[in-house]
């Protein structure tokens, strides 16, 4: 490319490059020109810098275009000590800038509705929401907007505090064993979160429970007798109020966890294949439905399956409770596990198309971001994610 026409052709190649319209042969030609001279590399970088292009376009539009083109065609009007081919290249750049004016404007115009469409297609994160089912079968919808008393039952007044937590305050009858009702008549409540929801509750004994998405907790409105017993589906983090005289039991589909007062997390989603009990402080005893029982200490995790309980001696505590702290934490986590988490928190279904490699991912990101931002971590492995309504399609 040693003459004016060649530089004009070069301008057309770069314009096509900017529009992603190069053929394989044209890509080869452009690459050969770029690699031939470091000055070509510098020029190419400038000609594909949109910020610089915009400035040049503004300057060019303010000149007498007819006179400018006349000088360019004659190769005059540009005083410089550099060689003529460089000024021919600059002239070609002007030609290119002119040809790109419409291209850039059209591309931005096309991108704007596309960006709006992508925003509409994006899916926001879950929020604090749940339903509370009372002993009489009535249901209260919770969404952190109610404050004060929301219900009253035989053993407790139920309130929602200013932070959006359900709080049980025992009545005099519940606090006085002599005046309390028999255990079989104690009212049972169920707090349930949908996909895309989470909630907190403070039980009558002061135990704090964080309930993850697609989970439920069944509990009495007062703990009477010599034990405290609740039932969990899904996932929850417990900070159990200490009471040596009343062991606290958490029953799931595959096990029972017994504590006196401690902090721990239970992940008992049925689609996870195993129930994981992760201990942060104190000690807990995990008893499987098959009668096997183990005791774990802080930093350990009991993994319960249908036939056995195994202890993970070096559990990743941060990963186990990341959801409670408003984070997604992937630590050598496989794609399917990640997508199950996204399915629950963003209330979406997941469909896989093509063969997805068994890759594992590392990363940390807030749970308070649209789902598309999570995809940025996963795209590094060459996966493509499409949002179709409330379905995420994963393509390899």
Buried (B, 14 or more C-beta within 10 A) or exposed (E): BEEBEBBBBBBBBBBBBBEEEBEEEBEEBBEEBBEEEEEBEEBBEEBBEEEEBEEBBEEBEEEEEEEBBEBBEEEEEBEEEEEEBEBBBBBBBBBBBBBBBEBBEEBEEEEEEEEEEEEEBBBEBBEBBBBBBBBEEEEBEBBBEBEEEBBBBBBBBBBBEEEBBBBBBBBEBBEEEEEBBEBEEBBBBBBBBBBBBBBBBBBBBBBBBBBBBBBBBBBBBBBBEEBBBBBBBBBBBBBBBBBEEBBBBBBBBBBBBBBBBBBBBBBBBEEBEBBBBBBBEBBBBBBBEBEBBBBBEBBBBBBBBEEEBEBBEEBBBEBBBBBBEEBBBBBEBEBEBBBBBBBBBBBBEBEBEEEBEEEEBEBEBEBEBBBBEBBEBBEEEEBEBEBEEEEBBBEE
